[in-house]
Amino acid sequence: MKNLHLLLSLILISTTTVTATATAVDSGSSPTVCIIGAGIGGSSVAHFLRRYSTSEIGTIRILERNDVVGGRMATVTISGQTFEAGASILHPKNYHALNYTKYLNLSVRQPPRSESDSCFGIWNGRNFVFKTLSSSSNFPIFQRVVSFANSVLIFFRYGFSLFRMNSFVDSTVSNFLKYYEGFESRPVFETAEEMLKWSGLYNLTTRTLQEELIDANLSPRLIEELATVITRINYGQSMSISGLAGAVSLAGSSPDLWSVEGGNRRMAVELINHSDVKLHLNEEVKSVSFIEQKYQLNTTKGKSYQCGITVVATPLDELKIQFIPGISIPERKLQHTYTTFIRGVLNPAYFGLGSVSEIPQLIGTVETPDVPFSSISVLKQHKENDMSYKVFSRKPLDDELLDRIFSVRNETVKIDWAAYPHYHAPEVFAPFILDGQHLYYVNAFENAASTMETSAVAAENIARLILSRLTGEIPSSSVELKSFGDDADDVHSDL
Ligand SMILES: Cc1cc2nc3c(=O)[nH]c(=O)nc-3n(C[C@H](O)[C@H](O)[C@H](O)COP(=O)(O)OP(=O)(O)OC[C@H]3O[C@@H](n4cnc5c(N)ncnc54)[C@H](O)[C@@H]3O)c2cc1C
């Protein structure tokens, strides 16, 4: 494993000793907690620190380089219409997110039936190897018939492998649900490996999705088509993605996916509003120095903040934050996903078709150099030949290519996301505690999988880890996270 460790700066301090031995915090005073990043990870750390502590935590500051909160949960506006630009879908068993919406009085948005039954096709660069039927009818009965016919079509193509794929996903989800258990049975974890081993998910991070699906007895056709399509859409990566991230990606094709009305970023906005936080927008942290038992954070605004505890809630991989003394984390590449939003209409000739109505509303793609994009989906049909689309690709799409794929382009917005880790089995994890003191790293868990919910789960553990190391006790809570039912509506209400 060459280049395993990237020495970010001078000295490695990696003694993640047991709880309550850290000395960075003065005893007797409630320490200031500084959080770098106002995404779902940073806002969740603030939320859980407030929720699990009484007087142990003093001021909480969140420093955010952007002028808005949310990070990779963001919206984009094209021709006056707003859409999710980054993280867009939540799973029905994402219980922290569900709890947030309830606690913060946000509304759950479920895609209208017409959207979830839209026509889906698999493109290999020359033709559609598989296509479902589309229902343009507004009559529910007709829509149900089409939906049933599509289930039959999918079954004919992929057979019983579909059930085997579902049970692979279900067993992963059921292990993941252990992270909502009450404090009596759920330890505080000092490392991501420990956390994953405890839930039975660690082994999935050591092998590729392809290996896992072959072992689960899935047919080559399902692996090369359906599973590949889903993984390219959700992580822009191939079947060599590590198994846990792959399973999470496949779970992202379940029915009953949802999002937050008004944008998923509203979760971060409202968590911060409800957590007595001093929020510093437009303030990028340039350096973190450990001086006289305190962290000094220097920002691009020329300001310095003294913090007893510092939480890094952003991937460090492409950042230039200077740590003094230095820290060491494993090298990790981020997968860039180019997201292109277009108001216009696709060109049927590009797909060898005669009319726009024959083009599927969701185009997935197989792994081949012949296709320059990972997926194209209709976000909204405004009129017959006027739609908003989202295109995912691994490389930027130039205008000349876009003009071949689209016959009309009224507006185009391009975003280059440093989206998620480029997953590579066996995954190697950075520590949660970066310096043996009180410098924490939420996004060490992102090697497991990158989602809004996994960030919230990691953040909840970091909040407990901070409190347990401060006080020497495992924080207790009157709320048992496990008291969820199977039903998405059955959300615990007293968070
Ligand atoms: C295109 C795309 C699609 C996705 N789809 C989904 C999906 O459908 N469902 C899902 O659950 N997940 C999805 N994800 C993944 C999801 O967005 C992330 O896993 C999650 O939002 C990560 O949250 P975070 O808070 O850990 O990090 P981020 O959201 O990246 O937050 C980190 C914050 O730190 C700030 N920051 C960075 N450096 C500094 C600094 N030096 N000083 C101050 N601030 C700093 C950043 O500006 C950012 O706001 C998607 C991601 C992308 C990019």
PDBQT file of the ligand as one rigid body, heavy atoms in Angstrom, charges set to zero:
ROOT
HETATM    1  C1  LIG A 501     -23.541  15.649  -6.332  1.00  0.00    +0.000 C 
HETATM    2  C2  LIG A 501     -23.748  14.978  -4.996  1.00  0.00    +0.000 A 
HETATM    3  C3  LIG A 501     -24.845  14.163  -4.800  1.00  0.00    +0.000 A 
HETATM    4  C4  LIG A 501     -25.059  13.555  -3.565  1.00  0.00    +0.000 A 
HETATM    5  N1  LIG A 501     -26.195  12.838  -3.378  1.00  0.00    +0.000 NA
HETATM    6  C5  LIG A 501     -26.506  12.434  -2.138  1.00  0.00    +0.000 A 
HETATM    7  C6  LIG A 501     -27.796  11.926  -1.870  1.00  0.00    +0.000 A 
HETATM    8  O1  LIG A 501     -28.663  11.860  -2.758  1.00  0.00    +0.000 OA
HETATM    9  N2  LIG A 501     -28.078  11.523  -0.602  1.00  0.00    +0.000 N 
HETATM   10  C7  LIG A 501     -27.161  11.635   0.423  1.00  0.00    +0.000 A 
HETATM   11  O2  LIG A 501     -27.483  11.289   1.572  1.00  0.00    +0.000 OA
HETATM   12  N3  LIG A 501     -25.918  12.138   0.184  1.00  0.00    +0.000 NA
HETATM   13  C8  LIG A 501     -25.584  12.541  -1.057  1.00  0.00    +0.000 A 
HETATM   14  N4  LIG A 501     -24.363  13.113  -1.292  1.00  0.00    +0.000 N 
HETATM   15  C9  LIG A 501     -23.339  13.088  -0.229  1.00  0.00    +0.000 C 
HETATM   16  C10 LIG A 501     -23.631  14.160   0.840  1.00  0.00    +0.000 C 
HETATM   17  O3  LIG A 501     -23.796  15.403   0.226  1.00  0.00    +0.000 OA
HETATM   18  C11 LIG A 501     -22.480  14.260   1.817  1.00  0.00    +0.000 C 
HETATM   19  O4  LIG A 501     -22.124  12.983   2.312  1.00  0.00    +0.000 OA
HETATM   20  C12 LIG A 501     -22.834  15.103   3.033  1.00  0.00    +0.000 C 
HETATM   21  O5  LIG A 501     -23.584  16.240   2.672  1.00  0.00    +0.000 OA
HETATM   22  C13 LIG A 501     -21.531  15.503   3.704  1.00  0.00    +0.000 C 
HETATM   23  O6  LIG A 501     -21.793  16.443   4.727  1.00  0.00    +0.000 OA
HETATM   24  P1  LIG A 501     -20.607  17.025   5.605  1.00  0.00    +0.000 P 
HETATM   25  O7  LIG A 501     -21.206  18.005   6.542  1.00  0.00    +0.000 OA
HETATM   26  O8  LIG A 501     -19.853  15.898   6.187  1.00  0.00    +0.000 OA
HETATM   27  O9  LIG A 501     -19.623  17.739   4.590  1.00  0.00    +0.000 OA
HETATM   28  P2  LIG A 501     -19.935  19.059   3.664  1.00  0.00    +0.000 P 
HETATM   29  O10 LIG A 501     -21.364  19.105   3.285  1.00  0.00    +0.000 OA
HETATM   30  O11 LIG A 501     -18.931  18.992   2.595  1.00  0.00    +0.000 OA
HETATM   31  O12 LIG A 501     -19.651  20.250   4.659  1.00  0.00    +0.000 OA
HETATM   32  C14 LIG A 501     -18.359  20.725   4.916  1.00  0.00    +0.000 C 
HETATM   33  C15 LIG A 501     -18.421  22.242   5.055  1.00  0.00    +0.000 C 
HETATM   34  O13 LIG A 501     -17.138  22.705   5.470  1.00  0.00    +0.000 OA
HETATM   35  C16 LIG A 501     -16.850  23.911   4.801  1.00  0.00    +0.000 C 
HETATM   36  N5  LIG A 501     -15.397  24.103   4.825  1.00  0.00    +0.000 N 
HETATM   37  C17 LIG A 501     -14.459  23.394   4.143  1.00  0.00    +0.000 A 
HETATM   38  N6  LIG A 501     -13.228  23.861   4.451  1.00  0.00    +0.000 NA
HETATM   39  C18 LIG A 501     -13.385  24.864   5.334  1.00  0.00    +0.000 A 
HETATM   40  C19 LIG A 501     -12.476  25.730   6.020  1.00  0.00    +0.000 A 
HETATM   41  N7  LIG A 501     -11.144  25.653   5.850  1.00  0.00    +0.000 N 
HETATM   42  N8  LIG A 501     -12.988  26.679   6.854  1.00  0.00    +0.000 NA
HETATM   43  C20 LIG A 501     -14.340  26.777   7.032  1.00  0.00    +0.000 A 
HETATM   44  N9  LIG A 501     -15.233  25.988   6.401  1.00  0.00    +0.000 NA
HETATM   45  C21 LIG A 501     -14.764  25.033   5.577  1.00  0.00    +0.000 A 
HETATM   46  C22 LIG A 501     -17.412  23.690   3.410  1.00  0.00    +0.000 C 
HETATM   47  O14 LIG A 501     -17.644  24.912   2.745  1.00  0.00    +0.000 OA
HETATM   48  C23 LIG A 501     -18.724  22.946   3.737  1.00  0.00    +0.000 C 
HETATM   49  O15 LIG A 501     -19.801  23.828   3.916  1.00  0.00    +0.000 OA
HETATM   50  C24 LIG A 501     -24.115  13.733  -2.511  1.00  0.00    +0.000 A 
HETATM   51  C25 LIG A 501     -23.004  14.544  -2.717  1.00  0.00    +0.000 A 
HETATM   52  C26 LIG A 501     -22.825  15.174  -3.938  1.00  0.00    +0.000 A 
HETATM   53  C27 LIG A 501     -21.653  16.090  -4.122  1.00  0.00    +0.000 C 
ENDROOT
TORSDOF 0
